[in-house]
């Protein structure tokens, strides 16, 4: 949306919450516009109208973006819905037909299933533990995905650049080789022929005693 369209939304918000000091100066207007301008006007307008109709408190940027995302992004499945998809896929296709099973899943559910291992899930004898493991992994990914959807593109882009700049890289350490200063010698190299023959004789006698001969 352009700046004039945002100004129209701002007038609506301020008139709906006259007692608040929301968007009271140009700096606030400019900042809010920077954080919302990537949204199509009709989506932002409808989101603001919903908030005004359902909340006695003025909105913040996060609330408006969340409502906008609900209108232009496919909703993230709840854990129970995603686990139900996985169970139906296991029942219908089993571990023999993973590709057919994967086609029934959304991207988020599929990523968790692949991390846990499709074959292992299908052949597991502990569905309670599998459900708990799936829930932990899925809810973490779902929260991250929802947060990512709400970010303006420039914020997400700058976040990635900052992580690349400030997050320490994983150091790779070389495994040190054990140095061998002296060569290993076979003890038999220092024995005479007579000593070798005597040694062989003793070994044979020991074998006979062990075997009861």
C-alpha positions, 0 to 999 in steps of 0.5 A: 500500500502507498503512504496515502492509503496508510494515512487512511488506515491511521485515521480509522485507527485513531478515530476508533480509539480517541483516548489513546495516543497511537500514531500521534506524531510523524515519526510514529506514522513513518515507522508504522508505514515502514513496517506495514507498507508491504501488505496490500491495502485491502488486506491491511484495511480488512485486518484493521477493521477486524481488530476495531470490531473485536478489541477495545484496545488499540492495535499494535504492529504485530497484531495487524501483521498477524491478522494480515498473514491470516488473510494471505498465507495458508494457516499453519496446521495445529499439532493435532491436525498435523499428527492426524495427517501423519497417522493417516499416511502411515495407515494408508501407505506404510513405509513401503510407499514413502513418496505417496505418503509424503504427497499428502503432507504440507511442507512443515509436517513433511520436514518434521517427518523426514527429520524423525525418519519415516521408516522408523515412525512406521515400524515403531512400537512406541506410538506414545513416544513418537507422538511426543517427539513429533509434537516437540519438533512440530510446535517449535517449527510451527512457531518459527514459521509463523514468526517468519511469515509475519516479518516484512521481507526487509526485516527477514533479509537483514536478520539473515545478514546479521546472523551470518555476520555475528553468529560464530561459525562452527570451528572444525578441528583436525583430529591429531594423528598419533605420531609413532616415533619408533617403528614396531618390531616383531619379537620373532625377528630377534629369535634364533632358529633354535629359539623359534623351533622351541617356541613352536614346540611349546605352543603345540604342547599347550594346544594338546593340553588344552584339547586333552590330547 
